[in-house]
Amino acid sequence: MATADSEFKELKVTYIYHSSFVVETERVQLLFDYFKGDLECLNPKKPLYVFASHRHGDHFSEKIFELSRKIDCVYYVLSADIWKKRVPEELRERTVFLKPYEERRIGEIHVKTLQSTDIGVAFLVEADGHMIYHAGDLNDWTWEGEPEEDNRKMRKRYRKEIDSLAGTDLDAAFVVLDGRQEAEYRAGMDYFLEKVGAKRVYPMHCWDNYGIIREYMEQRKREGKDDGNLCLIH
């Protein structure tokens, strides 16, 4: 069973908090959706790419801009729904704003975006030959008790985005598993594992309910599904 500080084939993943992770390759480091937590794992000498999938307070904080005083080389890759005025003027030349379905080469990495089923984007990042997917708030946000038509439309939107990743050889994927959805909590993760998968899949957005990850893994095991790629994050 892998853990969230796992390292494989020169790709190191460290869980920070909620939906935030640091991914380190041989030459670069990536920080996703940070708003709080310990960042002592960052290497001050290695280029850092900071991603924010959207403006919600549990995915973005202006604290990320303080990292430019501690890291020699920092780039910011932000969803276009984040207001530009929130970026310090001296950092705007090092900041890229991306809308859904955009593609950009930024320094040593290549980034593509998907459309979130909430707001903002999801990220598909190529770094040092590794493919990394971070969902942000792209999830099958269906809820027990909601109108059937609303849930049907949500599921269709989510599956369209995930289907676009089919055939992508992902080294690491960070995917929503939110227990607040109760009976529907596993819908998004199940579909991702069925259609895409990755060498390592990190459930996230659990709101400190880390037990939901182990519960999900046990449910999958009882169903006879081989999920050696699922990782505990806490």
Kinemage of the C-alpha trace (Angstrom):
@kinemage 1
@onewidth
@group {chain A} dominant
@subgroup {mainchain}
@vectorlist {calphas} color= white
{ca met a 1} P 0.000 0.000 0.000
{ca ala a 2} L 1.496 3.331 -1.050
{ca thr a 3} L 1.483 6.444 1.111
{ca ala a 4} L 1.377 10.128 0.253
{ca asp a 5} L 5.090 10.664 0.753
{ca ser a 6} L 5.764 7.932 -1.762
{ca glu a 7} L 8.562 8.090 -4.292
{ca phe a 8} L 8.704 6.086 -7.508
{ca lys a 9} L 10.797 6.444 -10.638
{ca glu a 10} L 12.207 9.817 -9.553
{ca leu a 11} L 8.746 11.242 -8.791
{ca lys a 12} L 8.187 12.161 -5.140
{ca val a 13} L 4.728 13.066 -3.846
{ca thr a 14} L 4.136 14.793 -0.498
{ca tyr a 15} L 0.671 15.460 0.894
{ca ile a 16} L 0.252 18.935 2.387
{ca tyr a 17} L -3.421 19.412 3.293
{ca his a 18} L -6.905 18.924 1.784
{ca ser a 19} L -6.246 19.055 -1.993
{ca ser a 20} L -2.677 20.325 -1.768
{ca phe a 21} L 0.329 18.221 -2.740
{ca val a 22} L 3.940 18.771 -3.704
{ca val a 23} L 5.199 16.709 -6.631
{ca glu a 24} L 8.963 16.683 -7.118
{ca thr a 25} L 10.750 15.426 -10.208
{ca glu a 26} L 14.448 15.348 -10.958
{ca arg a 27} L 14.514 18.972 -12.141
{ca val a 28} L 11.344 20.725 -10.896
{ca gln a 29} L 8.765 20.786 -8.115
{ca leu a 30} L 5.024 21.400 -8.429
{ca leu a 31} L 2.727 22.709 -5.685
{ca phe a 32} L -1.008 22.239 -6.185
{ca asp a 33} L -3.934 24.105 -4.558
{ca tyr a 34} L -2.168 25.340 -1.440
{ca phe a 35} L -3.925 27.370 1.221
{ca lys a 36} L -2.358 26.081 4.431
{ca gly a 37} L 0.067 23.502 5.739
{ca asp a 38} L 3.758 22.804 6.215
{ca leu a 39} L 5.917 23.404 3.121
{ca glu a 40} L 9.288 22.443 4.582
{ca cys a 41} L 9.583 19.776 1.887
{ca leu a 42} L 10.170 22.441 -0.783
{ca asn a 43} L 13.673 22.726 -2.196
{ca pro a 44} L 14.686 26.424 -2.332
{ca lys a 45} L 17.119 25.754 -5.175
{ca lys a 46} L 14.778 23.843 -7.487
{ca pro a 47} L 12.310 25.678 -9.810
{ca leu a 48} L 8.816 25.704 -8.322
{ca tyr a 49} L 5.538 25.797 -10.256
{ca val a 50} L 2.579 26.812 -8.101
{ca phe a 51} L -0.886 25.829 -9.336
{ca ala a 52} L -4.296 27.052 -8.178
{ca ser a 53} L -7.282 25.387 -9.832
{ca his a 54} L -9.792 28.073 -8.791
{ca arg a 55} L -10.423 30.888 -6.336
{ca his a 56} L -12.228 28.990 -3.538
{ca gly a 57} L -10.518 29.495 -0.186
{ca asp a 58} L -9.754 25.794 0.224
{ca his a 59} L -7.778 25.781 -3.057
{ca phe a 60} L -6.146 29.221 -3.265
{ca ser a 61} L -4.486 31.637 -0.883
{ca glu a 62} L -2.384 34.718 -1.482
{ca lys a 63} L 0.154 33.079 0.842
{ca ile a 64} L 1.521 31.339 -2.258
{ca phe a 65} L 3.075 34.603 -3.401
{ca glu a 66} L 5.284 34.688 -0.312
{ca leu a 67} L 7.117 31.671 -1.722
{ca ser a 68} L 8.837 33.946 -4.233
{ca arg a 69} L 10.930 35.267 -1.315
{ca lys a 70} L 12.078 31.775 -0.331
{ca ile a 71} L 12.487 29.928 -3.641
{ca asp a 72} L 15.009 31.039 -6.245
{ca cys a 73} L 12.711 30.504 -9.244
{ca val a 74} L 8.903 30.448 -8.966
{ca tyr a 75} L 6.165 30.401 -11.617
{ca tyr a 76} L 2.449 30.708 -10.881
{ca val a 77} L -0.142 28.834 -12.953
{ca leu a 78} L -3.586 30.072 -11.964
{ca ser a 79} L -7.117 29.476 -13.137
{ca ala a 80} L -8.497 32.472 -15.002
{ca asp a 81} L -11.314 32.875 -12.463
{ca ile a 82} L -8.721 34.158 -9.958
{ca trp a 83} L -8.641 37.941 -10.117
{ca lys a 84} L -5.385 39.302 -11.509
{ca lys a 85} L -5.326 42.062 -8.913
{ca arg a 86} L -4.700 39.401 -6.259
{ca val a 87} L -1.263 38.779 -7.793
{ca pro a 88} L 1.454 41.193 -6.609
{ca glu a 89} L 2.490 43.429 -9.484
{ca glu a 90} L 6.114 42.320 -9.321
{ca leu a 91} L 5.053 38.684 -9.879
{ca arg a 92} L 2.661 39.145 -12.775
{ca glu a 93} L 5.322 38.468 -15.401
{ca arg a 94} L 5.843 35.069 -13.776
{ca thr a 95} L 2.110 34.296 -13.608
{ca val a 96} L 0.031 32.527 -16.248
{ca phe a 97} L -3.778 32.518 -16.133
{ca leu a 98} L -5.444 29.597 -17.894
{ca lys a 99} L -9.039 29.035 -18.953
{ca pro a 100} L -10.510 25.564 -19.564
{ca tyr a 101} L -9.135 23.743 -22.617
{ca glu a 102} L -5.964 25.817 -22.881
{ca glu a 103} L -2.483 24.452 -23.399
{ca arg a 104} L 0.783 26.161 -22.576
{ca arg a 105} L 4.500 25.550 -22.288
{ca ile a 106} L 5.715 27.248 -19.097
{ca gly a 107} L 9.420 27.060 -18.373
{ca glu a 108} L 10.318 23.375 -18.202
{ca ile a 109} L 6.757 22.016 -18.017
{ca his a 110} L 3.766 21.605 -20.320
{ca val a 111} L 0.249 22.271 -19.020
{ca lys a 112} L -3.226 21.495 -20.359
{ca thr a 113} L -6.499 22.315 -18.639
{ca leu a 114} L -9.894 20.673 -18.381
{ca gln a 115} L -13.131 22.341 -17.324
{ca ser a 116} L -14.199 21.897 -13.731
{ca thr a 117} L -17.738 20.823 -12.880
{ca asp a 118} L -17.629 23.524 -10.196
{ca ile a 119} L -15.498 26.552 -11.125
{ca gly a 120} L -12.022 26.866 -12.566
{ca val a 121} L -9.980 24.110 -14.142
{ca ala a 122} L -8.291 20.774 -13.665
{ca phe a 123} L -4.623 20.427 -14.636
{ca leu a 124} L -2.773 17.893 -16.764
{ca val a 125} L 0.950 18.520 -16.383
{ca glu a 126} L 3.951 16.991 -18.117
{ca ala a 127} L 7.186 17.444 -16.176
{ca asp a 128} L 10.450 15.598 -16.769
{ca gly a 129} L 8.590 12.970 -18.792
{ca his a 130} L 6.019 12.376 -16.026
{ca met a 131} L 2.291 12.949 -16.545
{ca ile a 132} L 0.407 14.350 -13.558
{ca tyr a 133} L -3.320 15.055 -13.211
{ca his a 134} L -4.809 17.294 -10.521
{ca ala a 135} L -8.594 17.500 -10.526
{ca gly a 136} L -9.103 20.679 -8.508
{ca asp a 137} L -12.887 20.588 -8.021
{ca leu a 138} L -13.573 18.555 -11.158
{ca asn a 139} L -15.770 15.828 -9.720
{ca asp a 140} L -19.077 14.047 -10.153
{ca trp a 141} L -20.893 16.353 -7.719
{ca thr a 142} L -24.069 14.319 -7.563
{ca trp a 143} L -25.971 14.372 -4.274
{ca glu a 144} L -28.557 12.077 -2.805
{ca gly a 145} L -31.869 13.950 -2.649
{ca glu a 146} L -31.035 16.416 -5.437
{ca pro a 147} L -33.333 16.507 -8.497
{ca glu a 148} L -32.623 13.548 -10.753
{ca glu a 149} L -32.253 15.788 -13.798
{ca asp a 150} L -29.622 17.937 -12.069
{ca asn a 151} L -27.639 14.861 -11.092
{ca arg a 152} L -27.925 13.450 -14.597
{ca lys a 153} L -26.525 16.646 -16.128
{ca met a 154} L -23.703 16.762 -13.593
{ca arg a 155} L -22.705 13.167 -14.253
{ca lys a 156} L -22.710 13.780 -17.999
{ca arg a 157} L -20.477 16.839 -17.656
{ca tyr a 158} L -18.026 15.011 -15.410
{ca arg a 159} L -17.777 11.954 -17.594
{ca lys a 160} L -17.154 14.077 -20.682
{ca glu a 161} L -14.084 15.602 -19.037
{ca ile a 162} L -12.745 12.303 -17.714
{ca asp a 163} L -13.321 10.567 -21.041
{ca ser a 164} L -10.968 13.125 -22.606
{ca leu a 165} L -8.155 11.641 -20.468
{ca ala a 166} L -8.744 8.062 -21.591
{ca gly a 167} L -5.532 6.546 -22.916
{ca thr a 168} L -3.309 9.030 -21.048
{ca asp a 169} L -0.465 7.272 -19.229
{ca leu a 170} L -0.592 9.044 -15.876
{ca asp a 171} L 2.132 8.650 -13.288
{ca ala a 172} L 0.149 10.386 -10.532
{ca ala a 173} L -3.462 11.526 -10.250
{ca phe a 174} L -5.098 13.568 -7.504
{ca val a 175} L -8.842 12.880 -7.510
{ca val a 176} L -11.738 14.065 -5.332
{ca leu a 177} L -13.200 11.677 -2.729
{ca asp a 178} L -15.595 13.751 -0.610
{ca gly a 179} L -17.585 11.969 2.093
{ca arg a 180} L -20.095 14.829 2.290
{ca gln a 181} L -21.722 13.316 -0.792
{ca glu a 182} L -22.785 10.369 1.344
{ca ala a 183} L -24.132 7.600 -0.932
{ca glu a 184} L -22.679 9.346 -4.003
{ca tyr a 185} L -19.220 9.977 -2.550
{ca arg a 186} L -17.441 7.398 -4.696
{ca ala a 187} L -19.068 8.106 -8.074
{ca gly a 188} L -16.333 10.375 -9.416
{ca met a 189} L -13.418 8.248 -8.214
{ca asp a 190} L -15.000 5.026 -9.486
{ca tyr a 191} L -15.427 6.462 -12.963
{ca phe a 192} L -11.888 7.849 -13.032
{ca leu a 193} L -10.405 4.473 -12.061
{ca glu a 194} L -12.542 2.689 -14.626
{ca lys a 195} L -11.797 4.989 -17.562
{ca val a 196} L -8.332 6.413 -16.887
{ca gly a 197} L -6.403 5.252 -13.827
{ca ala a 198} L -2.786 6.054 -12.972
{ca lys a 199} L 0.303 4.433 -11.505
{ca arg a 200} L -0.574 6.197 -8.241
{ca val a 201} L -3.987 7.685 -7.396
{ca tyr a 202} L -4.261 10.025 -4.411
{ca pro a 203} L -7.771 10.669 -3.033
{ca met a 204} L -8.184 14.264 -1.855
{ca his a 205} L -10.725 16.921 -0.782
{ca cys a 206} L -11.712 14.723 2.165
{ca trp a 207} L -12.247 17.576 4.671
{ca asp a 208} L -10.129 15.803 7.337
{ca asn a 209} L -12.297 12.681 7.009
{ca tyr a 210} L -9.323 10.482 6.163
{ca gly a 211} L -11.216 7.383 7.213
{ca ile a 212} L -13.299 7.690 4.060
{ca ile a 213} L -10.233 6.725 2.018
{ca arg a 214} L -9.655 3.485 3.897
{ca glu a 215} L -13.398 2.761 3.800
{ca tyr a 216} L -13.396 3.251 0.043
{ca met a 217} L -10.367 1.027 -0.417
{ca glu a 218} L -12.004 -1.709 1.655
{ca gln a 219} L -15.226 -1.451 -0.332
{ca arg a 220} L -13.305 -1.805 -3.589
{ca lys a 221} L -11.422 -4.810 -2.199
{ca arg a 222} L -14.695 -6.522 -1.235
{ca glu a 223} L -15.886 -5.951 -4.778
{ca gly a 224} L -12.856 -7.800 -6.114
{ca lys a 225} L -11.210 -4.726 -7.621
{ca asp a 226} L -7.403 -4.661 -7.591
{ca asp a 227} L -6.498 -1.154 -6.459
{ca gly a 228} L -2.844 -1.390 -5.522
{ca asn a 229} L -2.447 2.057 -7.055
{ca leu a 230} L -4.647 3.827 -4.465
{ca cys a 231} L -2.703 5.774 -1.832
{ca leu a 232} L -3.479 6.748 1.732
{ca ile a 233} L -2.696 10.428 2.332
{ca his a 234} L -2.712 10.574 6.134
